[in-house]
Amino acid sequence: MPFPSSPRVLYEKNPLDRVICQLRFPAILKIDAELPAQFQERIREEFPNFTEGSELRIQLPSEIRDRIPPEILGQMVGTSTGKNYEFASQEGEWKVNLTRSHIALVSRRYTRWEKFKEKLMIPFAALTDVYSPRFMTRIGLRYIDIIKRSNLGLEGVAWRELLQPYVAGLLSSSDIEDEVKGFENVWDLALPDEISRARIIARLVSAKEGEELCFMLDSDFSVSGQTSIEEATNKLDFFNVQASRLIQWAITGRLKEAMRPMKI
C-alpha cells in the first residue's frame, strides 16, 4: 500500500487550491451537434452561468495520452477542435465542463469529499440521463495543494520541519535549503487496486501575490480502461481515500497541526 492508513480529518486551514474530477467516455457526437439545452436545465439551478468555447483535441497514442494530465494536454498543439460547454456557479468557484468525450467538475471551494461528490452527481446524473454513455474510458480525481507558510503562521520555518524528507528532497538539507530556488519531483505510483495509479508532482511555486515561495503537491489519481457507469463513483471514493492518506503521509506533525485538523 503506497500510503499508510490514517484517520480521516478536515483541515480548518485547508491548503487545497483546487480539486478536479474528469470522467472520459467514448465520443458522443450529439454533444457537438446541438446545444445542450436539456442538460443545462438539469443543472442550471446549481450552475446558472453558461459559456461556449472550443476543446483542443490532441492526436497522440492512447498509451501516451493516458499518462498526461488533462489540463496539460490542453496546453499542447492540437489538430482539431470541438465544442466545450462550461456551466459555472453564481460565484464562479464551481465549474462544469462538457465536451463530446468528457465531463469535468472543478472546485475552488473544496471543504470535504461529501460536498464535492454531491455537486458532481448533479452533472453526472444529467450526463447519463440525457446522453447515455455506455461506460467510462478514464476516471480521474486531482488534488492541488499549495502550502503557503505565511497563511499558517509558519513564516521562516524551514521546509524540512514541515515536509517529510522523502517528499522534500534537497529541501530537507539544512546545508543548502536556502540556496534551492527551484524544485520539482514527479512520481508515478501503482495503487492498491492494481489497476489505478497516482501521478504526483511536488515542486516550489511562487505565490500569486508577492515573492513568497510555496510548496505545491499536485496529485492526479486515475484509472484507464473500460469502467461501468455504476462503478465510476466507487472508484472516485477510492481515490479520495488515497488522497487523504497521501497528504498526511507527506507532511510532518508540525505542519499538520498548523493546518488545524478536525476529526470527523
Secondary structure, 3 states (H helix, E strand, C coil): CCCCCCCCEEECCCCEEEEEEEEECCCCHHHHHCCCHHHHHHHCCCCCEEEEEEEEECCCCHHHHCCCCHHHHCCCCCCEEEEEEEEECCCCCEEEEECCCEEEEEECCCCCHHHHHHHHHHHHHHHHHHHCCCCEEEEEEEEEEEECHHHHCCCCCCHHHCECHHHHHHHHCCCCHHHCCCCEEEEEEECCCCCCEEEEEEEEEECCCCCCEEEEEEEEEEEEEEECHHHHHHHHHHHHHHHHHHHHHHECHHHHHHCCEEEC
